[in-house]
Amino acid sequence: MPAYRVSWTQPATATVEISIELDELARWAIASNMIHTLVDGAGEPPTATALQHTLEVNPHLRDALLRLMAIAQG
């Protein structure tokens, strides 16, 4: 009898709760080399203060970095 292999992609939803201050998230993202800013055409890490301010006003970036942190911590 022949054998057949089949595969598919199935979406999944994961939910985590992370208790963290935004300055700590900013320092983690910078230390983990997760984020850079363009300075004179070259990618450089932002300052922790600048990134923290961005995380306060940009929930999409904040959520993306929280997802990356959750994945990195397994």
C-alpha positions in Angstrom: 0.0 0.0 0.0 1.5 3.4 -0.9 2.3 5.9 1.8 1.5 9.6 1.3 2.9 12.5 3.2 0.9 15.6 3.7 1.6 18.8 5.6 -0.2 22.1 6.2 0.2 25.3 8.1 -2.3 26.0 10.8 -2.6 29.3 12.6 -2.3 29.2 16.4 -2.9 31.9 19.0 -0.5 32.2 22.0 -1.2 34.5 24.9 1.4 35.4 27.6 1.4 38.0 30.3 4.7 39.7 31.0 5.3 42.0 33.9 8.0 44.4 32.8 8.7 48.2 32.9 9.2 49.8 29.5 12.7 50.9 30.4 13.6 47.3 31.0 12.0 46.2 27.8 14.0 48.9 25.9 17.3 47.8 27.5 16.5 44.1 26.7 15.7 45.0 23.0 18.9 47.0 22.7 21.1 44.4 24.4 19.5 41.6 22.3 20.3 43.5 19.1 16.6 43.5 18.2 16.2 47.0 17.1 18.3 49.7 15.3 17.8 53.2 14.1 19.3 54.8 11.0 22.0 57.3 11.7 23.7 58.7 8.6 22.6 55.6 6.6 24.0 53.1 9.1 22.0 51.1 11.6 22.8 51.9 15.2 21.1 50.9 18.5 18.9 53.7 19.8 19.3 55.1 23.3 17.3 53.3 26.0 15.5 56.6 26.8 14.5 57.2 23.1 13.3 53.6 22.7 11.3 53.8 26.0 9.6 56.9 24.8 8.8 55.2 21.5 7.4 52.2 23.3 5.1 54.5 25.3 3.5 56.0 22.2 3.7 53.1 19.7 1.7 50.1 20.9 2.5 48.1 17.8 6.3 48.2 18.4 5.7 47.5 22.1 3.6 44.4 21.3 6.2 43.2 18.7 9.1 43.5 21.2 7.0 41.8 23.9 6.3 38.9 21.5 10.0 38.6 20.7 10.8 38.6 24.4 8.3 35.9 25.1 9.7 33.8 22.3 13.3 34.3 23.4 12.4 33.3 26.9 10.7 30.2 25.7 
